[in-house]
Structures are given as C-alpha cells and as structure tokens.
Amino acid sequence: MLKGFRDFIMRGNVVDLAVAVVIGAAFGAVVSAFAEDFIGGIIGAIGGSADFGDAGVTVNGSRIVWGSTITALIQFLIVAAAIYFAIIVPMRTLARRQGAEEESPAPSDETLLLTEIRDLLRERRGTRD
C-alpha cells in the first residue's frame, strides 16, 4: 500500500502539479501586493479611497459590505491579465513560430486506410441515392 502511494507521489504529473501550485501561490501573493499597493494607490489617488474593504451600505441596521468583493474582483482581473500577457501570449507566439518551422507529418498508413474507407462509403451512398 505504501509502495503504491510512493509511486503515485513520484509520478511526473504529481510533482509538476505540486510545483505549479507552490509557484501559483507565490505569484498570487505578488499579484495581491501589486493590486493592493500599486493599483489600490492609483484608484485611491483618483477616487479618494485606496481601501474598498469597508465599503458598503447599512440596511435596517444590517451592514452589507461590497468593498471586499470589489477588491477581490480587481485582484482577479490583475491575475488574469498577468497570466494572459506573461504566459499565454508568449506561448502562442512560440507555438506559431514552431508550427511555421515544422511541416505537418505525413499521414500514417491507418489514416490513409480510414480515408479510403470513408471515400468508398461516400461513393456507395451516392450511387444508391
């Protein structure tokens, strides 16, 4: 039982995933600090308040706080933008460059056979109709 667990943990996918989670957490902390300090400072300079955490309304003696949701939404958008521009765009560009350099491989024998079968089936249907 322990051997199976050890084999599971030592698989490449699990180790890669663990590294990604740790790096993601560290990246999240950096982005949160950036959102709170830099972006929050800019918003505070423009709007008058850098901290939205306590923003809300009071209805019938109950406080409805919406500011923390706004702050979380801003942080999410910053994380999404950072991931898109720092990871997705360069990876797409790299994939396009590699795709342009590499020619598509010749179809396998199985693919050729299946294509021939498909064409024959189409011909049969065409003669019966």
C-alpha positions in Angstrom: 0.0 0.0 0.0 2.8 2.5 0.8 4.7 1.5 -2.3 1.6 2.4 -4.4 1.3 5.7 -2.6 5.1 6.4 -3.2 4.8 5.5 -6.9 1.8 7.9 -7.2 3.6 10.8 -5.5 6.8 10.3 -7.6 4.9 10.4 -10.9 6.0 13.3 -13.0 2.5 14.8 -13.2 2.0 15.0 -9.5 5.4 16.6 -8.9 4.8 19.1 -11.7 1.4 19.9 -10.3 2.8 20.4 -6.8 5.5 22.8 -8.2 2.8 24.7 -10.1 0.7 25.1 -7.0 3.6 26.5 -5.0 4.6 28.9 -7.7 1.0 29.9 -8.2 0.6 30.7 -4.5 3.8 32.8 -4.6 2.6 34.5 -7.8 -0.7 35.2 -6.2 1.0 36.9 -3.2 3.0 39.1 -5.6 -0.2 40.0 -7.6 -2.2 40.7 -4.4 0.5 43.0 -3.1 0.6 44.7 -6.5 -3.2 45.1 -6.6 -3.4 46.4 -3.1 -0.4 48.7 -3.1 0.0 49.9 -6.6 -3.4 49.6 -8.3 -5.1 50.5 -5.0 -2.9 53.5 -4.7 -3.8 54.7 -8.2 -7.5 54.1 -7.6 -7.2 55.9 -4.2 -5.5 58.9 -5.9 -8.3 59.1 -8.5 -11.3 58.1 -6.3 -10.2 59.2 -2.9 -10.0 55.8 -1.2 -7.5 53.1 -1.8 -9.2 50.5 0.5 -12.6 49.2 -0.6 -12.7 46.6 2.2 -15.1 48.5 4.4 -17.2 50.0 1.6 -20.9 49.1 1.9 -24.3 50.2 2.9 -26.5 49.8 6.0 -30.0 48.5 5.5 -32.4 48.0 8.5 -29.4 48.0 10.9 -27.5 45.4 9.0 -24.3 46.2 7.2 -23.9 44.9 3.6 -20.2 45.1 2.7 -19.5 45.0 -1.0 -16.0 46.6 -0.9 -14.1 43.3 -0.3 -15.8 41.8 -3.3 -14.7 44.7 -5.5 -11.1 44.3 -4.2 -11.2 40.6 -4.9 -12.5 41.2 -8.4 -9.8 43.8 -9.1 -7.2 41.3 -7.9 -8.7 38.5 -10.1 -8.6 40.7 -13.2 -5.0 41.6 -12.5 -4.0 38.0 -12.1 -5.9 37.0 -15.2 -4.2 39.9 -17.2 -0.8 39.0 -15.9 -1.2 35.3 -16.7 -2.5 36.2 -20.2 0.2 38.6 -21.1 3.1 36.9 -19.4 2.3 33.3 -20.2 -0.5 32.8 -22.8 0.6 35.3 -25.4 4.3 34.3 -25.4 3.3 30.6 -25.6 1.0 31.2 -28.5 3.7 33.1 -30.3 6.3 30.3 -29.6 3.8 27.7 -30.8 3.1 29.7 -34.0 6.9 30.0 -34.7 7.5 26.3 -34.1 4.4 25.4 -36.2 5.7 27.5 -39.1 9.1 25.8 -38.9 7.8 22.3 -38.8 5.9 20.8 -41.6 2.9 18.7 -40.8 3.9 15.0 -40.7 2.8 12.6 -43.5 -0.4 10.8 -42.6 0.0 7.3 -41.2 -1.0 4.1 -43.0 -4.0 3.8 -40.7 -5.1 7.4 -41.6 -4.8 6.7 -45.3 -6.8 3.4 -45.0 -9.5 5.1 -43.0 -9.7 7.9 -45.5 -10.0 5.4 -48.4 -12.8 3.6 -46.5 -14.6 6.9 -45.9 -14.4 7.8 -49.6 -15.7 4.4 -50.6 -18.6 4.7 -48.2 -19.5 8.1 -49.6 -19.4 6.7 -53.2 -21.8 3.9 -52.2 -24.2 6.3 -50.6 -24.0 8.5 -53.7 -24.9 5.6 -56.1 -27.9 4.4 -54.0 -29.5 7.8 -53.6 
